[in-house]
């Protein structure tokens, strides 16, 4: 019998369209391993003071935007990135301990609106604080030691936390910011901005790990004295 009910014909057509749209939506939601595409959602996220699970201060956000050369930023991370990286640090320390040449624990990469290469933020578990540092770096009194030059900044902090196990003692953590797009010549402003962003990320990691006394990092950023 022919179905002449217009309501039933409309419902059938709606189901058919939904069935065709489902695989297209699934295809469009695949994770992009490279630079994230610019969308209205990512633009809205870039206006937020949150970066890869890290709550940025107004100053840190301005510093980041200047570093990426844009009035907005995108990132490869999510709100879970900070927690996931903290868990990876704990797991890595339990399996391998400290290792100067070991695994790099990535937080995320940050991009400007047009750049194809971004700023990398990551952590390591070094065996010790470096005793010999390239003269291209400026040394600063922050945490155990902070180093900064335009293409790279590092911050060393000691974390005493039950997250690493009751017998772990104090764990040395190194935060890194790498910006291969930055000029190699010295620039005091870029050095300060590198430290501002890296400090924010490192403090967030110290809090996430439950480091005693926030790993001796200050409650807010100001350019520390040179060491």
Number of C-alpha atoms within 10 A of each C-alpha: 3 4 7 8 8 9 8 11 11 11 10 11 11 11 11 11 10 10 11 10 12 10 11 10 10 9 10 9 9 8 9 10 7 10 16 17 12 12 10 9 8 16 14 12 17 20 13 14 16 15 27 22 20 21 16 21 16 10 16 22 24 18 20 27 20 16 23 23 15 15 13 22 26 25 21 21 17 16 13 12 18 23 18 15 19 21 17 15 24 17 14 20 18 13 9 11 16 19 14 12 10 14 15 14 20 20 27 21 23 26 25 22 18 13 14 11 16 23 23 19 22 21 24 23 25 19 16 14 16 10 5 6 10 7 8 13 18 17 20 18 14 23 18 17 17 26 24 25 27 26 20 21 26 23 25 25 25 20 24 22 21 15 17 22 12 9 8 14 13 16 22 19 25 22 24 29 24 20 22 14 15 17 12 12 10 16 12 13 13 21 20 19 24 28 30 24 23 25 28 23 26 29 23 20 25 24 15 17 23 17 22 15 13 23 26 16 18 14 9 10 16 13 13 14 9 12 11
